[in-house]
């Protein structure tokens, strides 16, 4: 006896955008060249997950240390 079966999977994509914009908090309001910038950026939940990228003077930040 041969059994044949078929399985169908349906994928549902959903986009849920955050109700609020990201919030950026810094220790200081003004920085001078050579100062260390410590900041926190928080976003509300979203689907797909938000991808955050940081730039200073339009230059991407790379090799950033996280504490």
PQR file of N, CA, C, O and H, with PARSE charges and radii, in Angstrom:
ATOM      1  N   UNK A   1       0.846  -1.165   0.000 -0.4000 1.5000
ATOM      2  CA  UNK A   1       0.000   0.000   0.000 -0.0000 2.0000
ATOM      3  C   UNK A   1       0.900   1.240   0.000  0.5500 1.7000
ATOM      4  O   UNK A   1       1.846   1.316   0.784 -0.5500 1.4000
ATOM      5  N   UNK A   2       0.619   2.187  -0.852 -0.4000 1.5000
ATOM      6  CA  UNK A   2       1.382   3.426  -0.952 -0.0000 2.0000
ATOM      7  C   UNK A   2       0.519   4.562  -0.439  0.5500 1.7000
ATOM      8  O   UNK A   2      -0.636   4.715  -0.838 -0.5500 1.4000
ATOM      9  H   UNK A   2      -0.150   2.125  -1.489  0.4000 1.0000
ATOM     10  N   UNK A   3       1.100   5.363   0.460 -0.4000 1.5000
ATOM     11  CA  UNK A   3       0.389   6.528   0.993 -0.0000 2.0000
ATOM     12  C   UNK A   3       1.003   7.781   0.397  0.5500 1.7000
ATOM     13  O   UNK A   3       2.221   7.961   0.400 -0.5500 1.4000
ATOM     14  H   UNK A   3       2.038   5.239   0.784  0.4000 1.0000
ATOM     15  N   UNK A   4       0.166   8.613  -0.096 -0.4000 1.5000
ATOM     16  CA  UNK A   4       0.637   9.900  -0.599 -0.0000 2.0000
ATOM     17  C   UNK A   4       0.026  10.987   0.267  0.5500 1.7000
ATOM     18  O   UNK A   4      -1.140  10.916   0.656 -0.5500 1.4000
ATOM     19  H   UNK A   4      -0.824   8.467  -0.098  0.4000 1.0000
ATOM     20  N   UNK A   5       0.821  11.976   0.554 -0.4000 1.5000
ATOM     21  CA  UNK A   5       0.285  13.087   1.342 -0.0000 2.0000
ATOM     22  C   UNK A   5       0.833  14.388   0.787  0.5500 1.7000
ATOM     23  O   UNK A   5       1.882  14.428   0.144 -0.5500 1.4000
ATOM     24  H   UNK A   5       1.768  12.034   0.238  0.4000 1.0000
ATOM     25  N   UNK A   6       0.113  15.414   1.048 -0.4000 1.5000
ATOM     26  CA  UNK A   6       0.508  16.740   0.592 -0.0000 2.0000
ATOM     27  C   UNK A   6       0.330  17.693   1.759  0.5500 1.7000
ATOM     28  O   UNK A   6      -0.683  17.656   2.458 -0.5500 1.4000
ATOM     29  H   UNK A   6      -0.739  15.382   1.571  0.4000 1.0000
ATOM     30  N   UNK A   7       1.314  18.537   1.960 -0.4000 1.5000
ATOM     31  CA  UNK A   7       1.244  19.505   3.052 -0.0000 2.0000
ATOM     32  C   UNK A   7       1.399  20.895   2.461  0.5500 1.7000
ATOM     33  O   UNK A   7       2.358  21.162   1.736 -0.5500 1.4000
ATOM     34  H   UNK A   7       2.137  18.567   1.392  0.4000 1.0000
ATOM     35  N   UNK A   8       0.477  21.764   2.763 -0.4000 1.5000
ATOM     36  CA  UNK A   8       0.519  23.130   2.247 -0.0000 2.0000
ATOM     37  C   UNK A   8       0.744  24.070   3.418  0.5500 1.7000
ATOM     38  O   UNK A   8       0.061  23.987   4.439 -0.5500 1.4000
ATOM     39  H   UNK A   8      -0.302  21.547   3.352  0.4000 1.0000
ATOM     40  N   UNK A   9       1.699  24.952   3.261 -0.4000 1.5000
ATOM     41  CA  UNK A   9       1.986  25.948   4.280 -0.0000 2.0000
ATOM     42  C   UNK A   9       1.751  27.320   3.694  0.5500 1.7000
ATOM     43  O   UNK A   9       2.199  27.629   2.589 -0.5500 1.4000
ATOM     44  H   UNK A   9       2.254  25.019   2.432  0.4000 1.0000
ATOM     45  N   UNK A  10       1.051  28.129   4.440 -0.4000 1.5000
ATOM     46  CA  UNK A  10       0.801  29.494   3.998 -0.0000 2.0000
ATOM     47  C   UNK A  10       1.592  30.437   4.895  0.5500 1.7000
ATOM     48  O   UNK A  10       1.538  30.338   6.121 -0.5500 1.4000
ATOM     49  H   UNK A  10       0.687  27.878   5.337  0.4000 1.0000
ATOM     50  N   UNK A  11       2.314  31.338   4.277 -0.4000 1.5000
ATOM     51  CA  UNK A  11       3.109  32.306   5.015 -0.0000 2.0000
ATOM     52  C   UNK A  11       2.398  33.646   4.966  0.5500 1.7000
ATOM     53  O   UNK A  11       2.030  34.135   3.898 -0.5500 1.4000
ATOM     54  H   UNK A  11       2.357  31.418   3.281  0.4000 1.0000
ATOM     55  N   UNK A  12       2.214  34.221   6.127 -0.4000 1.5000
ATOM     56  CA  UNK A  12       1.568  35.530   6.211 -0.0000 2.0000
ATOM     57  C   UNK A  12       2.615  36.553   6.632  0.5500 1.7000
ATOM     58  O   UNK A  12       3.253  36.417   7.676 -0.5500 1.4000
ATOM     59  H   UNK A  12       2.513  33.824   6.994  0.4000 1.0000
ATOM     60  N   UNK A  13       2.777  37.562   5.815 -0.4000 1.5000
ATOM     61  CA  UNK A  13       3.698  38.643   6.144 -0.0000 2.0000
ATOM     62  C   UNK A  13       2.894  39.781   6.750  0.5500 1.7000
ATOM     63  O   UNK A  13       1.857  40.178   6.220 -0.5500 1.4000
ATOM     64  H   UNK A  13       2.259  37.673   4.967  0.4000 1.0000
ATOM     65  N   UNK A  14       3.380  40.293   7.850 -0.4000 1.5000
ATOM     66  CA  UNK A  14       2.676  41.417   8.454 -0.0000 2.0000
ATOM     67  C   UNK A  14       3.677  42.496   8.807  0.5500 1.7000
ATOM     68  O   UNK A  14       4.782  42.217   9.273 -0.5500 1.4000
ATOM     69  H   UNK A  14       4.223  39.971   8.281  0.4000 1.0000
ATOM     70  N   UNK A  15       3.282  43.703   8.581 -0.4000 1.5000
ATOM     71  CA  UNK A  15       4.101  44.855   8.944 -0.0000 2.0000
ATOM     72  C   UNK A  15       3.374  45.630  10.021  0.5500 1.7000
ATOM     73  O   UNK A  15       2.240  46.068   9.829 -0.5500 1.4000
ATOM     74  H   UNK A  15       2.384  43.930   8.202  0.4000 1.0000
ATOM     75  N   UNK A  16       4.023  45.793  11.137 -0.4000 1.5000
ATOM     76  CA  UNK A  16       3.477  46.596  12.223 -0.0000 2.0000
ATOM     77  C   UNK A  16       4.470  47.705  12.503  0.5500 1.7000
ATOM     78  O   UNK A  16       5.542  47.468  13.058 -0.5500 1.4000
ATOM     79  H   UNK A  16       4.944  45.437  11.293  0.4000 1.0000
ATOM     80  N   UNK A  17       4.110  48.905  12.120 -0.4000 1.5000
ATOM     81  CA  UNK A  17       5.008  50.032  12.299 -0.0000 2.0000
ATOM     82  C   UNK A  17       4.857  50.606  13.698  0.5500 1.7000
ATOM     83  O   UNK A  17       3.757  50.606  14.251 -0.5500 1.4000
ATOM     84  H   UNK A  17       3.238  49.098  11.669  0.4000 1.0000
ATOM     85  N   UNK A  18       5.949  51.096  14.276 -0.4000 1.5000
ATOM     86  CA  UNK A  18       5.865  51.670  15.619 -0.0000 2.0000
ATOM     87  C   UNK A  18       4.964  52.900  15.633  0.5500 1.7000
ATOM     88  O   UNK A  18       4.874  53.641  14.654 -0.5500 1.4000
ATOM     89  H   UNK A  18       6.842  51.097  13.826  0.4000 1.0000
ATOM     90  N   UNK A  19       4.304  53.095  16.764 -0.4000 1.5000
ATOM     91  CA  UNK A  19       3.425  54.255  16.903 -0.0000 2.0000
ATOM     92  C   UNK A  19       4.219  55.539  17.110  0.5500 1.7000
ATOM     93  O   UNK A  19       3.734  56.625  16.793 -0.5500 1.4000
ATOM     94  H   UNK A  19       4.377  52.493  17.560  0.4000 1.0000
ATOM     95  N   UNK A  20       5.435  55.423  17.639 -0.4000 1.5000
ATOM     96  CA  UNK A  20       6.261  56.602  17.909 -0.0000 2.0000
ATOM     97  C   UNK A  20       7.596  56.471  17.195  0.5500 1.7000
ATOM     98  O   UNK A  20       8.008  55.375  16.816 -0.5500 1.4000
ATOM     99  H   UNK A  20       5.829  54.540  17.896  0.4000 1.0000
ATOM    100  N   UNK A  21       8.265  57.604  17.018 -0.4000 1.5000
ATOM    101  CA  UNK A  21       9.584  57.629  16.401 -0.0000 2.0000
ATOM    102  C   UNK A  21      10.640  57.165  17.412  0.5500 1.7000
ATOM    103  O   UNK A  21      10.391  57.179  18.618 -0.5500 1.4000
ATOM    104  H   UNK A  21       7.930  58.494  17.326  0.4000 1.0000
ATOM    105  N   UNK A  22      11.817  56.756  16.926 -0.4000 1.5000
ATOM    106  CA  UNK A  22      12.897  56.412  17.862 -0.0000 2.0000
ATOM    107  C   UNK A  22      13.252  57.603  18.742  0.5500 1.7000
ATOM    108  O   UNK A  22      13.123  58.753  18.321 -0.5500 1.4000
ATOM    109  H   UNK A  22      12.020  56.744  15.947  0.4000 1.0000
ATOM    110  N   UNK A  23      13.696  57.328  19.952 -0.4000 1.5000
ATOM    111  CA  UNK A  23      14.112  58.384  20.877 -0.0000 2.0000
ATOM    112  C   UNK A  23      15.600  58.237  21.141  0.5500 1.7000
ATOM    113  O   UNK A  23      16.078  57.147  21.454 -0.5500 1.4000
ATOM    114  H   UNK A  23      13.801  56.393  20.294  0.4000 1.0000
ATOM    115  N   UNK A  24      16.333  59.342  21.014 -0.4000 1.5000
ATOM    116  CA  UNK A  24      17.770  59.355  21.234 -0.0000 2.0000
ATOM    117  C   UNK A  24      18.076  60.198  22.455  0.5500 1.7000
ATOM    118  O   UNK A  24      17.685  61.362  22.534 -0.5500 1.4000
ATOM    119  H   UNK A  24      15.944  60.228  20.760  0.4000 1.0000
ATOM    120  N   UNK A  25      18.786  59.598  23.416 -0.4000 1.5000
ATOM    121  CA  UNK A  25      19.167  60.292  24.635 -0.0000 2.0000
ATOM    122  C   UNK A  25      20.690  60.357  24.692  0.5500 1.7000
ATOM    123  O   UNK A  25      21.369  59.354  24.470 -0.5500 1.4000
ATOM    124  H   UNK A  25      19.104  58.652  23.352  0.4000 1.0000
ATOM    125  N   UNK A  26      21.225  61.543  24.991 -0.4000 1.5000
ATOM    126  CA  UNK A  26      22.671  61.726  25.116 -0.0000 2.0000
ATOM    127  C   UNK A  26      22.986  62.365  26.461  0.5500 1.7000
ATOM    128  O   UNK A  26      22.123  62.985  27.083 -0.5500 1.4000
ATOM    129  H   UNK A  26      20.674  62.357  25.171  0.4000 1.0000
ATOM    130  N   UNK A  27      24.239  62.207  26.904 -0.4000 1.5000
ATOM    131  CA  UNK A  27      24.653  62.813  28.171 -0.0000 2.0000
ATOM    132  C   UNK A  27      24.718  64.332  28.060  0.5500 1.7000
ATOM    133  O   UNK A  27      24.342  65.039  28.995 -0.5500 1.4000
ATOM    134  H   UNK A  27      24.939  61.703  26.399  0.4000 1.0000
ATOM    135  N   UNK A  28      25.190  64.832  26.933 -0.4000 1.5000
ATOM    136  CA  UNK A  28      25.357  66.273  26.732 -0.0000 2.0000
ATOM    137  C   UNK A  28      24.507  66.734  25.557  0.5500 1.7000
ATOM    138  O   UNK A  28      24.055  65.923  24.748 -0.5500 1.4000
ATOM    139  H   UNK A  28      25.496  64.257  26.174  0.4000 1.0000
ATOM    140  N   UNK A  29      24.295  68.040  25.472 -0.4000 1.5000
ATOM    141  CA  UNK A  29      23.567  68.579  24.321 -0.0000 2.0000
ATOM    142  C   UNK A  29      24.514  69.113  23.257  0.5500 1.7000
ATOM    143  O   UNK A  29      24.108  69.328  22.115 -0.5500 1.4000
ATOM    144  H   UNK A  29      24.662  68.698  26.129  0.4000 1.0000
ATOM    145  N   UNK A  30      25.769  69.327  23.625 -0.4000 1.5000
ATOM    146  CA  UNK A  30      26.762  69.831  22.676 -0.0000 2.0000
ATOM    147  C   UNK A  30      28.082  69.101  22.909  0.5500 1.7000
ATOM    148  O   UNK A  30      28.481  68.859  24.048 -0.5500 1.4000
ATOM    149  H   UNK A  30      26.098  69.152  24.553  0.4000 1.0000
ATOM    150  N   UNK A  31      28.745  68.758  21.821 -0.4000 1.5000
ATOM    151  CA  UNK A  31      30.012  68.036  21.888 -0.0000 2.0000
ATOM    152  C   UNK A  31      31.076  68.775  21.093  0.5500 1.7000
ATOM    153  O   UNK A  31      30.788  69.423  20.087 -0.5500 1.4000
ATOM    154  H   UNK A  31      28.421  68.954  20.896  0.4000 1.0000
ATOM    155  N   UNK A  32      32.303  68.665  21.565 -0.4000 1.5000
ATOM    156  CA  UNK A  32      33.461  69.247  20.882 -0.0000 2.0000
ATOM    157  C   UNK A  32      34.274  68.105  20.267  0.5500 1.7000
ATOM    158  O   UNK A  32      34.168  66.965  20.721 -0.5500 1.4000
ATOM    159  H   UNK A  32      32.537  68.139  22.383  0.4000 1.0000
ATOM    160  N   UNK A  33      35.086  68.391  19.240 -0.4000 1.5000
ATOM    161  CA  UNK A  33      35.933  67.332  18.669 -0.0000 2.0000
ATOM    162  C   UNK A  33      36.767  66.666  19.763  0.5500 1.7000
ATOM    163  O   UNK A  33      37.375  67.339  20.595 -0.5500 1.4000
ATOM    164  H   UNK A  33      35.172  69.316  18.871  0.4000 1.0000
ATOM    165  N   UNK A  34      36.784  65.340  19.745 -0.4000 1.5000
ATOM    166  CA  UNK A  34      37.526  64.573  20.745 -0.0000 2.0000
ATOM    167  C   UNK A  34      36.685  64.133  21.926  0.5500 1.7000
ATOM    168  O   UNK A  34      37.103  63.249  22.674 -0.5500 1.4000
ATOM    169  H   UNK A  34      36.290  64.793  19.069  0.4000 1.0000
ATOM    170  N   UNK A  35      35.497  64.727  22.121 -0.4000 1.5000
ATOM    171  CA  UNK A  35      34.608  64.302  23.203 -0.0000 2.0000
ATOM    172  C   UNK A  35      34.101  62.890  22.936  0.5500 1.7000
ATOM    173  O   UNK A  35      33.989  62.467  21.785 -0.5500 1.4000
ATOM    174  H   UNK A  35      35.157  65.445  21.513  0.4000 1.0000
ATOM    175  N   UNK A  36      33.800  62.174  24.002 -0.4000 1.5000
ATOM    176  CA  UNK A  36      33.205  60.847  23.887 -0.0000 2.0000
ATOM    177  C   UNK A  36      31.693  60.995  23.950  0.5500 1.7000
ATOM    178  O   UNK A  36      31.152  61.595  24.879 -0.5500 1.4000
ATOM    179  H   UNK A  36      33.891  62.518  24.937  0.4000 1.0000
ATOM    180  N   UNK A  37      31.027  60.447  22.959 -0.4000 1.5000
ATOM    181  CA  UNK A  37      29.568  60.494  22.890 -0.0000 2.0000
ATOM    182  C   UNK A  37      29.011  59.199  23.464  0.5500 1.7000
ATOM    183  O   UNK A  37      29.309  58.110  22.975 -0.5500 1.4000
ATOM    184  H   UNK A  37      31.467  59.960  22.204  0.4000 1.0000
ATOM    185  N   UNK A  38      28.203  59.333  24.500 -0.4000 1.5000
ATOM    186  CA  UNK A  38      27.479  58.189  25.054 -0.0000 2.0000
ATOM    187  C   UNK A  38      26.005  58.476  24.837  0.5500 1.7000
ATOM    188  O   UNK A  38      25.489  59.521  25.235 -0.5500 1.4000
ATOM    189  H   UNK A  38      27.960  60.218  24.897  0.4000 1.0000
ATOM    190  N   UNK A  39      25.338  57.525  24.198 -0.4000 1.5000
ATOM    191  CA  UNK A  39      23.942  57.757  23.845 -0.0000 2.0000
ATOM    192  C   UNK A  39      23.161  56.456  23.936  0.5500 1.7000
ATOM    193  O   UNK A  39      23.730  55.364  23.947 -0.5500 1.4000
ATOM    194  H   UNK A  39      25.756  56.676  23.875  0.4000 1.0000
ATOM    195  N   UNK A  40      21.851  56.601  24.001 -0.4000 1.5000
ATOM    196  CA  UNK A  40      20.942  55.471  23.986 -0.0000 2.0000
ATOM    197  C   UNK A  40      19.844  55.787  22.993  0.5500 1.7000
ATOM    198  O   UNK A  40      19.236  56.856  23.047 -0.5500 1.4000
ATOM    199  H   UNK A  40      21.389  57.488  23.992  0.4000 1.0000
ATOM    200  N   UNK A  41      19.589  54.856  22.087 -0.4000 1.5000
ATOM    201  CA  UNK A  41      18.492  55.016  21.138 -0.0000 2.0000
ATOM    202  C   UNK A  41      17.496  53.897  21.392  0.5500 1.7000
ATOM    203  O   UNK A  41      17.865  52.722  21.398 -0.5500 1.4000
ATOM    204  H   UNK A  41      20.082  53.987  22.043  0.4000 1.0000
ATOM    205  N   UNK A  42      16.242  54.256  21.601 -0.4000 1.5000
ATOM    206  CA  UNK A  42      15.198  53.276  21.879 -0.0000 2.0000
ATOM    207  C   UNK A  42      14.084  53.415  20.861  0.5500 1.7000
ATOM    208  O   UNK A  42      13.704  54.520  20.472 -0.5500 1.4000
ATOM    209  H   UNK A  42      15.943  55.211  21.596  0.4000 1.0000
ATOM    210  N   UNK A  43      13.567  52.264  20.435 -0.4000 1.5000
ATOM    211  CA  UNK A  43      12.441  52.261  19.505 -0.0000 2.0000
ATOM    212  C   UNK A  43      11.331  51.396  20.077  0.5500 1.7000
ATOM    213  O   UNK A  43      11.598  50.410  20.764 -0.5500 1.4000
ATOM    214  H   UNK A  43      13.875  51.367  20.751  0.4000 1.0000
ATOM    215  N   UNK A  44      10.092  51.762  19.797 -0.4000 1.5000
ATOM    216  CA  UNK A  44       8.985  50.895  20.200 -0.0000 2.0000
ATOM    217  C   UNK A  44       9.017  49.605  19.367  0.5500 1.7000
ATOM    218  O   UNK A  44       9.695  49.556  18.340 -0.5500 1.4000
ATOM    219  H   UNK A  44       9.876  52.563  19.239  0.4000 1.0000
ATOM    220  N   UNK A  45       8.303  48.575  19.793 -0.4000 1.5000
ATOM    221  CA  UNK A  45       8.272  47.328  19.028 -0.0000 2.0000
ATOM    222  C   UNK A  45       7.745  47.547  17.612  0.5500 1.7000
ATOM    223  O   UNK A  45       6.882  48.395  17.383 -0.5500 1.4000
ATOM    224  H   UNK A  45       7.753  48.616  20.627  0.4000 1.0000
ATOM    225  N   UNK A  46       8.275  46.772  16.667 -0.4000 1.5000
ATOM    226  CA  UNK A  46       7.798  46.829  15.281 -0.0000 2.0000
ATOM    227  C   UNK A  46       8.053  45.480  14.623  0.5500 1.7000
ATOM    228  O   UNK A  46       8.872  44.689  15.091 -0.5500 1.4000
ATOM    229  H   UNK A  46       8.976  46.083  16.853  0.4000 1.0000
ATOM    230  N   UNK A  47       7.336  45.231  13.530 -0.4000 1.5000
ATOM    231  CA  UNK A  47       7.543  44.037  12.708 -0.0000 2.0000
ATOM    232  C   UNK A  47       7.610  44.481  11.269  0.5500 1.7000
ATOM    233  O   UNK A  47       6.660  45.102  10.794 -0.5500 1.4000
ATOM    234  H   UNK A  47       6.671  45.874  13.151  0.4000 1.0000
ATOM    235  N   UNK A  48       8.668  44.203  10.553 -0.4000 1.5000
ATOM    236  CA  UNK A  48       9.870  43.540  11.029 -0.0000 2.0000
ATOM    237  C   UNK A  48      10.633  44.418  12.007  0.5500 1.7000
ATOM    238  O   UNK A  48      10.378  45.617  12.117 -0.5500 1.4000
ATOM    239  H   UNK A  48       9.440  43.698  10.940  0.4000 1.0000
ATOM    240  N   UNK A  49      11.563  43.812  12.706 -0.4000 1.5000
ATOM    241  CA  UNK A  49      12.347  44.523  13.710 -0.0000 2.0000
ATOM    242  C   UNK A  49      13.089  45.696  13.063  0.5500 1.7000
ATOM    243  O   UNK A  49      13.618  45.579  11.957 -0.5500 1.4000
ATOM    244  H   UNK A  49      11.771  42.837  12.616  0.4000 1.0000
ATOM    245  N   UNK A  50      13.116  46.802  13.757 -0.4000 1.5000
ATOM    246  CA  UNK A  50      13.797  47.994  13.243 -0.0000 2.0000
ATOM    247  C   UNK A  50      15.299  47.763  13.190  0.5500 1.7000
ATOM    248  O   UNK A  50      15.873  47.119  14.068 -0.5500 1.4000
ATOM    249  H   UNK A  50      12.687  46.897  14.654  0.4000 1.0000
ATOM    250  N   UNK A  51      15.919  48.291  12.160 -0.4000 1.5000
ATOM    251  CA  UNK A  51      17.376  48.250  12.035 -0.0000 2.0000
ATOM    252  C   UNK A  51      17.875  49.674  12.199  0.5500 1.7000
ATOM    253  O   UNK A  51      17.536  50.553  11.406 -0.5500 1.4000
ATOM    254  H   UNK A  51      15.453  48.814  11.446  0.4000 1.0000
ATOM    255  N   UNK A  52      18.672  49.900  13.220 -0.4000 1.5000
ATOM    256  CA  UNK A  52      19.167  51.243  13.510 -0.0000 2.0000
ATOM    257  C   UNK A  52      20.585  51.400  12.988  0.5500 1.7000
ATOM    258  O   UNK A  52      21.435  50.527  13.165 -0.5500 1.4000
ATOM    259  H   UNK A  52      18.947  49.186  13.864  0.4000 1.0000
ATOM    260  N   UNK A  53      20.819  52.527  12.343 -0.4000 1.5000
ATOM    261  CA  UNK A  53      22.159  52.866  11.854 -0.0000 2.0000
ATOM    262  C   UNK A  53      22.488  54.257  12.354  0.5500 1.7000
ATOM    263  O   UNK A  53      21.628  55.137  12.386 -0.5500 1.4000
ATOM    264  H   UNK A  53      20.129  53.236  12.198  0.4000 1.0000
ATOM    265  N   UNK A  54      23.732  54.450  12.742 -0.4000 1.5000
ATOM    266  CA  UNK A  54      24.146  55.731  13.302 -0.0000 2.0000
ATOM    267  C   UNK A  54      25.201  56.378  12.421  0.5500 1.7000
ATOM    268  O   UNK A  54      26.099  55.716  11.902 -0.5500 1.4000
ATOM    269  H   UNK A  54      24.431  53.735  12.715  0.4000 1.0000
ATOM    270  N   UNK A  55      25.067  57.691  12.265 -0.4000 1.5000
ATOM    271  CA  UNK A  55      26.057  58.474  11.529 -0.0000 2.0000
ATOM    272  C   UNK A  55      26.351  59.745  12.316  0.5500 1.7000
ATOM    273  O   UNK A  55      25.503  60.237  13.061 -0.5500 1.4000
ATOM    274  H   UNK A  55      24.338  58.229  12.687  0.4000 1.0000
ATOM    275  N   UNK A  56      27.543  60.262  12.145 -0.4000 1.5000
ATOM    276  CA  UNK A  56      27.903  61.584  12.661 -0.0000 2.0000
ATOM    277  C   UNK A  56      28.443  62.365  11.476  0.5500 1.7000
ATOM    278  O   UNK A  56      29.394  61.934  10.824 -0.5500 1.4000
ATOM    279  H   UNK A  56      28.232  59.862  11.539  0.4000 1.0000
ATOM    280  N   UNK A  57      27.840  63.507  11.199 -0.4000 1.5000
ATOM    281  CA  UNK A  57      28.205  64.312  10.030 -0.0000 2.0000
ATOM    282  C   UNK A  57      28.158  63.472   8.756  0.5500 1.7000
ATOM    283  O   UNK A  57      29.060  63.538   7.921 -0.5500 1.4000
ATOM    284  H   UNK A  57      27.068  63.857  11.729  0.4000 1.0000
ATOM    285  N   UNK A  58      27.095  62.683   8.620 -0.4000 1.5000
ATOM    286  CA  UNK A  58      26.852  61.812   7.458 -0.0000 2.0000
ATOM    287  C   UNK A  58      27.899  60.718   7.273  0.5500 1.7000
ATOM    288  O   UNK A  58      27.996  60.146   6.188 -0.5500 1.4000
ATOM    289  H   UNK A  58      26.362  62.629   9.298  0.4000 1.0000
ATOM    290  N   UNK A  59      28.673  60.418   8.292 -0.4000 1.5000
ATOM    291  CA  UNK A  59      29.655  59.331   8.221 -0.0000 2.0000
ATOM    292  C   UNK A  59      29.173  58.191   9.112  0.5500 1.7000
ATOM    293  O   UNK A  59      28.916  58.403  10.298 -0.5500 1.4000
ATOM    294  H   UNK A  59      28.594  60.883   9.173  0.4000 1.0000
ATOM    295  N   UNK A  60      29.043  56.957   8.546 -0.4000 1.5000
ATOM    296  CA  UNK A  60      28.574  55.833   9.356 -0.0000 2.0000
ATOM    297  C   UNK A  60      29.548  55.506  10.482  0.5500 1.7000
ATOM    298  O   UNK A  60      30.765  55.589  10.318 -0.5500 1.4000
ATOM    299  H   UNK A  60      29.252  56.785   7.583  0.4000 1.0000
ATOM    300  N   UNK A  61      28.988  55.135  11.621 -0.4000 1.5000
ATOM    301  CA  UNK A  61      29.808  54.710  12.760 -0.0000 2.0000
ATOM    302  C   UNK A  61      30.094  53.221  12.619  0.5500 1.7000
ATOM    303  O   UNK A  61      29.176  52.419  12.451 -0.5500 1.4000
ATOM    304  H   UNK A  61      27.999  55.068  11.754  0.4000 1.0000
ATOM    305  N   UNK A  62      31.371  52.857  12.690 -0.4000 1.5000
ATOM    306  CA  UNK A  62      31.765  51.451  12.623 -0.0000 2.0000
ATOM    307  C   UNK A  62      32.726  51.173  13.769  0.5500 1.7000
ATOM    308  O   UNK A  62      33.343  52.086  14.319 -0.5500 1.4000
ATOM    309  H   UNK A  62      32.117  53.509  12.827  0.4000 1.0000
ATOM    310  N   UNK A  63      32.841  49.900  14.117 -0.4000 1.5000
ATOM    311  CA  UNK A  63      33.725  49.481  15.218 -0.0000 2.0000
ATOM    312  C   UNK A  63      33.425  50.247  16.504  0.5500 1.7000
ATOM    313  O   UNK A  63      34.329  50.757  17.165 -0.5500 1.4000
ATOM    314  H   UNK A  63      32.340  49.159  13.670  0.4000 1.0000
ATOM    315  N   UNK A  64      32.155  50.315  16.840 -0.4000 1.5000
ATOM    316  CA  UNK A  64      31.722  51.032  18.036 -0.0000 2.0000
ATOM    317  C   UNK A  64      31.734  50.073  19.213  0.5500 1.7000
ATOM    318  O   UNK A  64      31.276  48.937  19.091 -0.5500 1.4000
ATOM    319  H   UNK A  64      31.420  49.901  16.303  0.4000 1.0000
ATOM    320  N   UNK A  65      32.252  50.515  20.351 -0.4000 1.5000
ATOM    321  CA  UNK A  65      32.250  49.700  21.567 -0.0000 2.0000
ATOM    322  C   UNK A  65      30.958  49.931  22.331  0.5500 1.7000
ATOM    323  O   UNK A  65      30.512  51.068  22.484 -0.5500 1.4000
ATOM    324  H   UNK A  65      32.624  51.437  20.451  0.4000 1.0000
ATOM    325  N   UNK A  66      30.360  48.849  22.810 -0.4000 1.5000
ATOM    326  CA  UNK A  66      29.142  48.930  23.604 -0.0000 2.0000
ATOM    327  C   UNK A  66      29.473  48.511  25.023  0.5500 1.7000
ATOM    328  O   UNK A  66      30.139  47.497  25.234 -0.5500 1.4000
ATOM    329  H   UNK A  66      30.723  47.925  22.687  0.4000 1.0000
ATOM    330  N   UNK A  67      29.016  49.277  25.989 -0.4000 1.5000
ATOM    331  CA  UNK A  67      29.223  48.919  27.395 -0.0000 2.0000
ATOM    332  C   UNK A  67      28.031  48.155  27.906  0.5500 1.7000
ATOM    333  O   UNK A  67      28.005  47.759  29.071 -0.5500 1.4000
ATOM    334  H   UNK A  67      28.475  50.100  25.817  0.4000 1.0000
TER
END
